């Protein structure tokens, strides 16, 4: 595997343009009634034609059998070793809303959730409540005080929020309270090392008080916390690869990932159409574009096969022609992980990957999908190698060695 440090020694600025479109949770699994995945079910004439003129393969985000979160999935696509650069979800969520994290802060991603009379989780996302309601609930939770610690509670988007603790000797070595399934109660926070015991006690105290404040709310009468993390420090991919990079995303966490990697974070609006219009508007200002599409993942997590198919068809109908009309030198389309609707969760399955440039050797794939991508000339390879391919096809890498 080529490390990003080697790419940095070869990288050279050029005017060529790269578009990396990441459809969150892109990969799927066959529907039990049809034997076809969401990608294979969708009517995608533009993607099918593009795949026929491109190189295809499948990528491992972390490694065989490892189910990745969105953080390691995206970092791998940007060229980082996702194991070496283990960035917590809480810090990414805070960066996504541009919260001014300070050294020593501990941040956690928070879901508003629904629990029943017995305290068991009914809905881990509280019916995907709107951001406006989340903001009101966050304002209520700001009334909770903890001795010797400042507490910040900020809305992120929809049912998501961010909890930040600020004070001396805090630890992020804490377990999640989200069991990642329904029918069971939220888990208590556990210290993963002795030095974290005090922080675990503080967080559990905060959760208990939050439960009291939310007791009469419906559907958001509980909170789930995960991804406790301190502010991360990683090299900027934009400096390493000598890129003028822009990120266009709707959801805050992906803005946080891009900001961490050194990209300019642009307002993606609220829809795919907004994101496409933003891409057109800034086309002349950058040479690398990270375009994030969230809705494939949301449908997969909800177990909604038909809705995920519809989102894929929208991507085919709206995104593909719009990007190709801009004539990027390199266009790559993939996901940060698979989210099969039949699992209603992230999975360990490799993700389809498509690479289009004038320098590629076309695979002549007839139908875009997981099985077709597996037959492509790129084969199965680590996502960390994607950036090398993008830079090479954009003629942004000098020769290695004499």
N, C-alpha and C positions, 0 to 999 in steps of 0.2 A: 504494500500500500504506500502510495506517495504521500509523505507528510506535508502539511501546509507550509512548513518552513522551507522545504525544497521548492515548492511552487513560488514562494516569495522571492527566492533568488533568481527565478526565471521570468517572473511577471514583468510585462512592459506595457505602458499605456498606448492604446491605439484608439482611433475613433469608432471602431466596430462596436455594435450594440448587441447585448445579450438580454433575453427575457427568460426568466425562470418562473413559470407558473406552477404554483403548488396548490393542488386541490386536496384539501384536508381530508384524511380518511379515504383516499381515492380507491384503494383496492377493496375487493369484496370476496364473497364465496358464493357458490351456486345455490340458487333457490331450490328447496327440496322438491318442488312440483315441476320445475322446468329444466333443472340441471345447468342453468346459466346464471352467471353473476350479474350484478347491476350494470357493469360496463358492457357485458356481453348482451344484455337484454335491451339496453338503450339504443335508440335509433340515432346513429352518429355519423352521418355521411361525411362531414367535414373532417372529423377525427380519423375515419377510415381512410380517406384519401390522403391525409397528411401522413399517417403511419406508413402508407404504401411508398411514400417518398422519403422516409426517414429511417434511422436506426432505432431499434427497440431492444429492451431488456427488462430485467427486474432488479430492484435494489434492496439490500438488507440495511435497515437503518442502524442497528446496533450489532446484531449477530443472529445466527439461526436460533429460533426458539424464543428470542427475547422480544417481548411486547413493549414497544417504545411509547413514551409520552410524546407530546408535541414538541417539547423542548429539545430532547436529544435528537428527534427526527429532523427538525429544522437545522440544528447546529451541524449535524452530519452533512446535510445538503450544502451548507455554507463552507464545508471543508474542515470542520473541527472534529477531532476525535471525541465522540459523545461520551466515552468513559473517562477520558482525561479531563474534559471540560463538563463536569456534572453540575449544571446550573439548576437550582431549585425553582419550582413552579411559583412559589410565593414572590421571589425576587422578580421573576419575569412579569408577573401580573402587576407588581408595583411599578416597574419600568414602563409597562404598557400604558399606564395612565399618567406617566411622567411624574410619579410621586417622588419627592426629593429624599431618597434613601440616604442615610448617613452610615458611616462605618460603625459596626456594632448593632445596627438595627436587625430585627428578625421579622421577616414578612411571611405571611401564609395566604394562600389562595382560599377563599371562603365561598362555599355554595350555600344559599338559602335552600332549605329542604322541608319536606313534610313528614311528620311522625304521627303515629296513631295514639290512641289513649294509653296503650301499653308502652309507648316510647319506641316502637319499632319504625324503621324508615319505610314510608310508603312511596315517596318520590324523592330521589336524590337531587332534583332540580326544581322542586316546588312548582311544577307545572310551567317551567320556563317563564316565571313572572317577568314583567317588563322592567326596564331599567329605572323608570320613575318610581315604582314601588320599592325597588331595592334601595334607591337613594333615601326614601323616607325611613325605611327600616334601619339603614346605616346611621341616620341621624339619631334615631332612638338609642341605638347601641353605643353611641358616643357618650352617653351618660354614665357608662360603667367606668369606675375608677379602680386602679390597682396601686397598692403601696409601692412607692419608689420607681414606678414605671409610667412613662407616657404611652397612651394607647390611641392609635389612629384607626378609624374604620371608614373605608372609602368604597363607593360603588365602582364596579368595573363595567360590566355590561350584562343585560338581562338578569339572570339569577346570581351572577357572580359578583364577588366583592373582595376586598383586600383588607387583611388585618395586619397592622404593624405595631410591634412593641419596641420602645426605645428606652434604654436605661443601661446601667453598668452590669457587666458580667452576664449578659444574656447568651444563651446557647441556641443554635438551630438544630441540634441533634435530638430531634423530637419525632415521634411517630405520628402518622395521620389519624384523624378521627373518622374519616370516610371509609367504611368497609367495602365500598365499591359494589354493593348489592343491597336489595331491599329485603324486608321481612326480619331484619335484625336491628338492634339499637346502635346508635353511634358509638364508636370506640372511645375510651378515655385516652388522653395524650400520655404517652410513656416516654421517659427519658431514655435515650439510647446510649448514654454514658453517665457516670456519676455527676459530672460537672453540669449536666442539664437538668438535674432534679428540681432546682429552684424555678427554672423557667417553665418546666412541665406543671408545677404546682400553680404558678401564676396563670398559665393558659387554661388549666382546668377550672380555676376559680372564675375566670372570665366567661367560660362556656356555661357554667352553672348559672351565672347572673344573666347571661343572654337568654338562656332557656326560660327563665322567669319572665323576662321582658316580652318575649315572643309567645308566651303560653296561649294567649287568646287570639293570636293571628291565624288566618287561614288564607292561602295554603302554606305560607312561609312561617312555620312555628318552630323551626330548629335551624342550626347551622352545622356545616361539616367543614373541617379544616384539613388542608393537605399541603405538602410541598414547603415546609418551613425552611427558610433560607436567609442567609446574610447576603449583602451586596456582592455580586461576583466581579472578578477581574479577569478578562480574557483579552488576547490581542485582537485588534480591529482587522477584520478581513479586508476592509476597504483600503487600508494602508498596506497590508501584506500583498494584495493583488493589484494595487495601483488602479483602483476603480472609483469612478464617480457613481455611487450606488443610491438608488431610491427604493423605498419599500411602500407598497400600496396595499393596505389591509383595512378591514372593517373592525375586526375584533382586537381589543387592546393587547392581549398577550403576545400576539404576533408582531405588533408594533414594538413591544418590549424586546423581543428577540432581535429584530432588525436594529433597534437602537443600540443594543448591546454589541452587535457586530459592526457598528460604525456607519450604518446607512442613514440617509436622510429619511425621516418618517413623514409621509404625506397623508393627508386626509383622504381616506378611501370612501367617504360617504356612508351610505347605508345599503347599497345594493351592488350587484355585479355590473349593472349599467353605469353606476357612479364610478366604480373602479376603472372601467374601460375608458370612460371620459377623462378621468384623471391621468391615465397612462398617455392618452393622446396629447393632453395639454402640456405635459412635461417632457415629451419625447426628445426634444432637442437639448435638454439640459443634463442628461445623464447617459452613461454607457452600460449600466447594469440595472435591471429592473427585477425586483422580487415582487410578484403579484400573488397574493394569498386569497384563496376562495374557501370559505368556511363551511358552506351549507351542505356539502357532501357528507361531512363528518357529523353534523347535527342530525341529519336524517338517519345515518347509520346507527348512531347512538340511541336514537328513538326506536330502532328496529323497524323503520318505515322503508321497506324495500322500494315501493312504488315512488315515494317522494325522492329517494336518492336517485332512482332512474331519471326522474323528471329534472333534477338538478344537473345531472350529467348531460341530458339533452339540451338544457339551457346553455351549458358551457360550450357544447358543440355548436349551437345555433348563434350565440352571441360573442363568446370570447375568441374562438379559433379564427373566424374570418376577420375580426377586428385586429388581432395581433398580426396575422399574416399580411394585412393591408399596410401595416407600418413597415414591413420588410426588414425585420431584425436580421442581423447576420447569423445569430444563433437563437433558436427557440427550443426550450426544454419544457416538457410537461410531465408532472409526476405528483406524488403525494408525500406527506411526512410520515405516514403509517397507513395501514389498512384498517377500516372500520366496517366489517361485514354486517349487514343488517340482520342476518340470521344469528349473529352473536350479540348484537346491540352493544358493542364495546370495541375498543382497540384490539388488534390482534397481532400476532407474530408473523403473519404471512408477508412475503416480500411484495413490494409495491411496483406496479408497472411504470416504466420509464420510457419516454420518447425524446429523441434528439434530432433536431432538424437544422441543417446548414448546407451550404453549397459544397462543403468538403466531406459530407458523410456518404457512405456507401449504402444506398437504400436496401432495405430488407424485403420490400414488396409484400408487406403484411396486408392481407385483404380486409381484416376486421379488427378494430382496436379492442383489446381486452386482455385479461390476465394470461390466458392460454396462448394467445398470439404473441404477446410480449415475451413470454418465456422462450419462444422459438427464435427470437431476434438475435442478431449477430453480437450484441453487447452481452448476452448471457445474463448470468446472475453475479452481481458484484456489489461491493460495499458502497453505501451512499456517500461516504466520505470522498470517494473518487469522482463524484459528479463535477465538482468545481474544476478539476484538472481537465476534464473533457470540454467543459464550456469554454474555458480560457484557451485551450488549444484550438478549438474550432473557430474561435474569434481571432485567431492569430495573435493572441496576447501572451504567448510563452516563447521565450528564446530557446535555442537549442541547448541541451544539457551536455556538457563535456566537449572535448576537442573534436 
